[in-house]
Amino acid sequence: MSRLEGRHVALGITGGIAAFKAIECLRLLTEEGADVRVLMTPEATRFIAPLTFEALSGHPVASDWLADGRGGEAHIDLAGWAEVLVIVPATANTLAKLALGIADDVLTGTALATRAPLVVAPAMHDLMLSHPQTEAHLETLKEGGVYIVSPVVGRLASGRVAQGRLAAPERVVAVIRAVLSGAYNLEGCRVVITAGGTREPIDPVRFIGNASSGRMGRALATVAASRGAEVTLVTTMPADLEGITEVPVQTAAEMLAALQEATARAHILVMAAAVSDYRVEDPAPSKLKRAQGGRELRLTPNVDVLDSVGPRSGLFRVGFALETERLVENAKAKLAEHGLDLIVANQVRAGVGIGSEDNAVTILGPSGVVDEVPRAPKGEVAERIWDAITATRGRRT
């Protein structure tokens, strides 16, 4: 069951060109079972007709707090009903009102009256975003406990490419999910994650690799970012994930070099990459030709990346173990051998794990099994893994 099933989400929309993206936010929320009520400022209704949101949410849209039949109390009713208030997009004007406590429409009135968490996704021209007054208002909101889904660099309405574009709807919904499930608990935490299978060259065009798709590592990075972490993803399969710093690598040696730099200030390391155990001892400098006949490749053990990024004070280390037999036994041995804090074990089988969209894992710590996660999409498995990581870290602090 989705973590948003049956939850009450008030979705506020303001008068910016990015207002059309709120339609996708609404669709994603309702697909996960959330009950969504929409609030629009008068300016927002000039960009998109309320009828669009009424059709998708199944509820009337609140856009006039003095409308007949509500006695001017629409904002109070919504403030009490909502479990979270989300504003997508939040213009510079709305940010100023929220920071200063101005309530001159149904949306800002609801924001002032509600005691539910507030999630804000700003979107505006970069010159407005970088104005000292806007920066001060954002800081005021952060200090007040408001969750900010930061805008990204992209093409703005003016045609300029700069920071100010609204965060992707999937990212906004991921933050809502984290807030409502009480899992927004990684703010201020620096996380490093590895993903994908390493590629060890045979010649300039061929390599030794594996079936890893990098999905599990990307899912872990996405969930960590949605919970407030500053995430660095060291990966052999870059995907330009929004709000995440990606470091592209190919070989195990490149991954180790990147990790030694990335983990210097990190709090958590999650090694989800499928690192090749072997590399070719002497890769050919030019493409091998079939006409040259048969050829033997001499393999040599690869650098042990996990062992090389050894234990250090303040770094919580999580490993992965992909096994074909004796899953728990082999995972426990790897946990002890590398001095890990947790290990995530999964068994090779059709349709699950490496190269697949689903996974099923056993999470173990030094004292035994922490959690058993049955087959589920890798995004859901990533949520459970992060639940286990934060719970285990919490018991040690």
QUIVENPE-V761051 format. One record per pair of residues at least 24 apart in sequence whose C-alpha atoms are under 8 Angstrom apart, sorted by the first residue. I is the first residue (numbers start at 0). J is the second residue. D is the distance in Angstrom with one decimal. If there is no record, write none. Layout:
# QUIVENPE-V761051
I | J | D
I | J | D
This chain:
# QUIVENPE-V761051
1 | 31 | 5.9
1 | 32 | 7.3
2 | 31 | 7.9
2 | 176 | 6.3
2 | 179 | 7.8
2 | 180 | 6.5
3 | 28 | 7.4
3 | 31 | 5.8
3 | 32 | 6.0
3 | 33 | 5.3
3 | 176 | 6.2
3 | 179 | 7.5
4 | 31 | 6.0
4 | 32 | 4.2
4 | 33 | 5.2
5 | 32 | 5.7
5 | 33 | 5.0
5 | 34 | 5.9
6 | 32 | 7.6
6 | 33 | 5.0
6 | 34 | 5.9
6 | 82 | 6.9
6 | 179 | 8.0
7 | 33 | 6.3
7 | 34 | 5.1
7 | 35 | 6.1
7 | 36 | 7.9
7 | 80 | 7.0
7 | 81 | 5.2
7 | 82 | 5.2
7 | 83 | 6.9
8 | 33 | 6.7
8 | 34 | 6.1
8 | 35 | 4.8
8 | 36 | 6.5
8 | 81 | 5.6
8 | 82 | 6.0
8 | 83 | 5.3
8 | 84 | 6.2
8 | 85 | 7.3
9 | 35 | 5.8
9 | 36 | 5.0
9 | 37 | 5.9
9 | 38 | 7.1
9 | 77 | 7.4
9 | 81 | 5.6
9 | 82 | 7.7
9 | 83 | 6.2
9 | 84 | 4.7
9 | 85 | 6.1
10 | 35 | 6.7
10 | 36 | 6.1
10 | 37 | 4.8
10 | 38 | 6.1
10 | 84 | 6.1
10 | 85 | 5.0
10 | 86 | 6.0
10 | 87 | 7.2
11 | 37 | 5.9
11 | 38 | 4.6
11 | 39 | 5.8
11 | 40 | 8.0
11 | 84 | 7.1
11 | 85 | 5.8
11 | 86 | 4.4
11 | 87 | 6.1
11 | 106 | 6.2
12 | 37 | 7.6
12 | 38 | 6.2
12 | 39 | 4.9
12 | 40 | 6.5
12 | 43 | 6.2
12 | 86 | 5.8
12 | 87 | 5.3
12 | 88 | 6.0
12 | 89 | 7.4
13 | 39 | 6.1
13 | 40 | 5.3
13 | 41 | 8.0
13 | 42 | 6.6
13 | 43 | 4.8
13 | 86 | 7.5
13 | 87 | 7.0
13 | 88 | 6.0
13 | 89 | 6.1
13 | 90 | 6.6
13 | 93 | 7.4
14 | 40 | 6.8
14 | 41 | 7.6
14 | 42 | 4.5
14 | 43 | 3.8
14 | 44 | 7.4
14 | 45 | 7.4
14 | 46 | 6.8
14 | 88 | 7.9
14 | 90 | 7.1
15 | 43 | 6.9
15 | 46 | 7.6
15 | 88 | 6.7
15 | 89 | 7.8
15 | 90 | 6.3
15 | 122 | 7.5
15 | 123 | 7.5
16 | 46 | 7.1
16 | 156 | 7.2
17 | 88 | 6.2
17 | 122 | 7.0
17 | 164 | 7.9
17 | 165 | 6.6
18 | 43 | 7.0
18 | 46 | 7.0
18 | 47 | 7.4
18 | 87 | 6.9
18 | 88 | 5.9
19 | 46 | 7.7
19 | 47 | 6.9
20 | 87 | 7.9
20 | 168 | 6.8
21 | 87 | 5.9
21 | 88 | 7.3
21 | 168 | 7.4
22 | 52 | 7.1
23 | 168 | 6.3
24 | 168 | 5.1
24 | 169 | 7.2
24 | 171 | 7.4
24 | 172 | 6.6
25 | 52 | 7.9
25 | 55 | 7.3
25 | 56 | 7.2
26 | 55 | 7.1
27 | 168 | 7.9
27 | 169 | 7.5
27 | 172 | 7.2
28 | 172 | 6.8
29 | 56 | 7.3
36 | 60 | 6.9
37 | 61 | 6.4
38 | 62 | 5.8
38 | 105 | 7.0
38 | 106 | 5.9
39 | 105 | 7.5
39 | 106 | 6.5
40 | 104 | 6.5
40 | 105 | 6.9
40 | 106 | 6.3
41 | 104 | 7.9
61 | 105 | 7.0
62 | 104 | 8.0
62 | 105 | 6.3
62 | 106 | 7.9
63 | 104 | 7.3
63 | 105 | 6.2
64 | 104 | 6.7
64 | 105 | 5.0
73 | 105 | 7.3
74 | 105 | 5.6
74 | 106 | 7.3
74 | 108 | 5.9
74 | 109 | 4.6
74 | 112 | 7.4
75 | 108 | 8.0
75 | 109 | 6.4
75 | 112 | 6.4
75 | 113 | 7.6
77 | 109 | 6.6
77 | 113 | 7.9
78 | 109 | 5.2
78 | 110 | 7.2
78 | 112 | 5.8
78 | 113 | 4.2
78 | 114 | 7.3
78 | 115 | 7.5
79 | 113 | 6.2
79 | 114 | 7.8
81 | 113 | 7.7
81 | 115 | 6.5
82 | 115 | 5.3
82 | 116 | 7.1
82 | 179 | 7.5
83 | 115 | 5.1
83 | 116 | 5.0
83 | 117 | 6.0
83 | 118 | 7.4
83 | 175 | 7.8
83 | 179 | 7.2
84 | 110 | 7.3
84 | 115 | 6.6
84 | 116 | 6.3
84 | 117 | 4.9
84 | 118 | 6.2
85 | 117 | 5.9
85 | 118 | 4.6
85 | 119 | 5.8
85 | 120 | 7.9
85 | 175 | 7.9
86 | 117 | 7.9
86 | 118 | 6.4
86 | 119 | 4.9
86 | 120 | 6.2
87 | 119 | 6.6
87 | 120 | 5.3
87 | 121 | 7.1
88 | 119 | 7.5
88 | 120 | 5.5
88 | 121 | 5.5
88 | 122 | 5.7
88 | 165 | 6.8
89 | 119 | 6.3
89 | 120 | 5.6
89 | 121 | 4.3
89 | 122 | 6.0
90 | 121 | 5.9
90 | 122 | 5.9
90 | 123 | 6.1
91 | 121 | 7.5
91 | 122 | 7.8
91 | 123 | 6.8
91 | 127 | 6.9
91 | 128 | 7.2
91 | 133 | 6.5
94 | 121 | 7.9
94 | 133 | 7.4
94 | 136 | 6.4
94 | 137 | 7.0
95 | 133 | 7.1
95 | 136 | 5.9
97 | 140 | 7.6
98 | 136 | 5.4
98 | 137 | 7.5
98 | 139 | 6.1
98 | 140 | 5.8
116 | 144 | 7.9
116 | 145 | 7.0
116 | 146 | 7.9
116 | 178 | 7.7
117 | 144 | 8.0
117 | 145 | 5.3
117 | 146 | 6.2
118 | 145 | 6.0
118 | 146 | 4.7
118 | 147 | 6.0
118 | 148 | 7.3
118 | 175 | 7.2
119 | 145 | 7.2
119 | 146 | 6.2
119 | 147 | 5.0
119 | 148 | 6.1
120 | 147 | 6.0
120 | 148 | 4.8
120 | 149 | 6.3
120 | 150 | 6.9
120 | 165 | 6.7
120 | 166 | 6.8
120 | 171 | 7.3
121 | 147 | 7.7
121 | 148 | 7.1
121 | 149 | 6.6
121 | 150 | 6.0
121 | 163 | 7.5
121 | 165 | 6.3
122 | 150 | 6.1
122 | 163 | 5.2
122 | 164 | 5.4
122 | 165 | 4.7
122 | 166 | 8.0
123 | 155 | 8.0
123 | 163 | 5.1
123 | 164 | 6.7
123 | 165 | 7.8
124 | 155 | 6.7
124 | 156 | 7.8
124 | 157 | 7.9
124 | 162 | 7.7
124 | 163 | 5.6
124 | 164 | 7.8
125 | 161 | 6.1
125 | 162 | 5.5
125 | 163 | 5.1
128 | 162 | 8.0
128 | 163 | 6.5
148 | 174 | 7.6
151 | 241 | 7.5
151 | 242 | 7.3
166 | 241 | 7.8
167 | 241 | 7.6
170 | 225 | 6.9
170 | 241 | 7.9
173 | 222 | 7.3
173 | 225 | 5.5
174 | 225 | 4.7
174 | 226 | 6.5
177 | 225 | 6.6
177 | 226 | 5.8
178 | 226 | 7.8
182 | 226 | 6.3
182 | 386 | 7.6
183 | 225 | 7.3
183 | 226 | 4.2
183 | 227 | 6.1
184 | 226 | 5.8
184 | 227 | 6.7
184 | 389 | 7.8
185 | 223 | 7.2
185 | 226 | 5.4
185 | 227 | 4.9
185 | 228 | 4.8
186 | 226 | 6.8
186 | 227 | 4.2
186 | 228 | 5.1
186 | 229 | 7.6
187 | 227 | 7.1
187 | 228 | 6.2
187 | 229 | 7.0
188 | 227 | 7.6
188 | 228 | 5.1
188 | 229 | 6.1
188 | 265 | 7.6
188 | 266 | 6.2
188 | 267 | 7.8
189 | 228 | 5.9
189 | 229 | 4.9
189 | 230 | 6.1
189 | 231 | 7.9
189 | 264 | 7.3
189 | 265 | 4.9
189 | 266 | 5.4
189 | 267 | 6.7
190 | 223 | 7.7
190 | 228 | 6.5
190 | 229 | 6.1
190 | 230 | 4.9
190 | 231 | 6.3
190 | 265 | 5.8
190 | 266 | 6.0
190 | 267 | 4.9
190 | 268 | 6.0
190 | 269 | 7.8
191 | 230 | 5.9
191 | 231 | 4.8
191 | 232 | 5.9
191 | 233 | 7.4
191 | 258 | 7.9
191 | 261 | 6.8
191 | 262 | 6.6
191 | 265 | 6.6
191 | 267 | 6.3
191 | 268 | 4.9
191 | 269 | 6.3
192 | 216 | 6.6
192 | 219 | 7.6
192 | 220 | 6.6
192 | 230 | 7.5
192 | 231 | 6.3
192 | 232 | 4.9
192 | 233 | 6.2
192 | 268 | 5.8
192 | 269 | 4.7
192 | 270 | 5.9
192 | 271 | 6.8
193 | 232 | 5.7
193 | 233 | 4.7
193 | 234 | 5.6
193 | 269 | 6.5
193 | 270 | 5.1
193 | 271 | 5.3
193 | 272 | 5.0
194 | 232 | 7.2
194 | 233 | 6.4
194 | 234 | 4.7
194 | 235 | 6.7
194 | 236 | 7.4
194 | 270 | 7.4
194 | 271 | 5.4
194 | 272 | 4.0
194 | 273 | 7.2
195 | 234 | 5.8
195 | 235 | 5.2
195 | 236 | 5.9
195 | 271 | 7.7
195 | 272 | 4.9
195 | 273 | 6.0
196 | 235 | 6.4
196 | 272 | 5.8
196 | 273 | 4.5
196 | 274 | 5.8
196 | 275 | 7.2
197 | 235 | 6.2
197 | 248 | 8.0
197 | 249 | 5.4
197 | 250 | 5.0
197 | 251 | 5.9
197 | 272 | 7.7
197 | 273 | 6.6
197 | 274 | 5.3
197 | 275 | 5.9
198 | 235 | 7.9
198 | 249 | 5.4
198 | 250 | 5.2
198 | 251 | 7.7
198 | 275 | 7.4
199 | 249 | 7.4
199 | 250 | 5.4
199 | 251 | 7.6
199 | 275 | 7.5
199 | 277 | 8.0
199 | 278 | 5.5
199 | 279 | 6.9
200 | 278 | 7.5
200 | 279 | 6.8
200 | 282 | 6.2
201 | 279 | 6.2
201 | 281 | 8.0
201 | 282 | 4.8
201 | 283 | 6.3
202 | 282 | 5.3
202 | 283 | 4.6
202 | 284 | 6.1
202 | 285 | 6.0
202 | 286 | 5.6
202 | 287 | 6.8
203 | 283 | 7.4
203 | 284 | 6.7
203 | 285 | 6.1
203 | 286 | 6.0
204 | 286 | 6.6
207 | 275 | 7.9
207 | 278 | 7.3
208 | 275 | 6.8
209 | 273 | 7.5
209 | 275 | 7.7
210 | 353 | 6.3
210 | 354 | 5.4
211 | 272 | 7.9
211 | 273 | 6.5
211 | 353 | 5.1
211 | 354 | 4.9
212 | 236 | 7.8
212 | 353 | 6.9
212 | 354 | 4.9
212 | 355 | 7.5
213 | 272 | 7.1
213 | 354 | 7.9
214 | 354 | 7.9
214 | 356 | 7.2
214 | 377 | 7.2
215 | 271 | 7.0
215 | 377 | 5.8
215 | 378 | 7.6
215 | 381 | 7.2
216 | 271 | 5.4
216 | 272 | 6.9
218 | 377 | 6.4
218 | 378 | 5.2
218 | 381 | 6.0
219 | 378 | 7.4
219 | 381 | 5.1
219 | 382 | 7.6
219 | 385 | 7.6
222 | 378 | 7.6
222 | 381 | 6.7
222 | 382 | 6.4
222 | 385 | 7.7
223 | 385 | 7.3
231 | 261 | 7.3
233 | 257 | 7.1
233 | 258 | 7.3
234 | 272 | 7.5
251 | 275 | 7.0
251 | 301 | 7.2
251 | 302 | 6.7
251 | 304 | 6.9
252 | 302 | 6.7
252 | 304 | 7.8
254 | 304 | 7.6
255 | 304 | 5.6
255 | 307 | 7.5
255 | 308 | 7.6
258 | 308 | 7.4
259 | 308 | 6.7
265 | 314 | 6.5
266 | 313 | 6.0
266 | 314 | 4.8
266 | 315 | 6.1
267 | 314 | 5.4
267 | 315 | 4.6
267 | 316 | 6.0
267 | 317 | 7.8
268 | 314 | 6.9
268 | 315 | 6.1
268 | 316 | 4.9
268 | 317 | 6.1
269 | 316 | 6.2
269 | 317 | 4.7
269 | 318 | 6.1
270 | 305 | 7.4
270 | 316 | 7.9
270 | 317 | 6.1
270 | 318 | 5.0
270 | 319 | 6.2
271 | 318 | 6.7
271 | 319 | 5.7
272 | 319 | 8.0
274 | 304 | 7.9
275 | 301 | 7.0
276 | 300 | 6.0
276 | 301 | 5.3
276 | 302 | 7.8
276 | 303 | 7.8
277 | 301 | 4.7
305 | 337 | 7.2
306 | 337 | 5.9
309 | 337 | 7.5
310 | 338 | 6.8
310 | 339 | 7.6
315 | 339 | 7.9
315 | 340 | 6.2
315 | 392 | 7.6
316 | 340 | 5.5
316 | 341 | 6.8
317 | 341 | 4.9
317 | 342 | 5.4
317 | 343 | 7.5
318 | 342 | 4.6
318 | 343 | 6.2
319 | 343 | 4.7
319 | 344 | 5.8
319 | 345 | 8.0
320 | 344 | 4.6
320 | 345 | 6.4
321 | 345 | 5.2
321 | 346 | 5.7
321 | 347 | 6.7
322 | 346 | 4.9
322 | 347 | 6.0
323 | 347 | 5.3
327 | 361 | 7.8
330 | 363 | 7.8
331 | 363 | 7.4
331 | 365 | 7.8
334 | 364 | 7.6
334 | 365 | 7.4
335 | 365 | 7.5
339 | 364 | 8.0
340 | 364 | 6.1
340 | 365 | 7.0
341 | 365 | 7.3
341 | 388 | 7.6
343 | 384 | 7.9
362 | 387 | 7.8
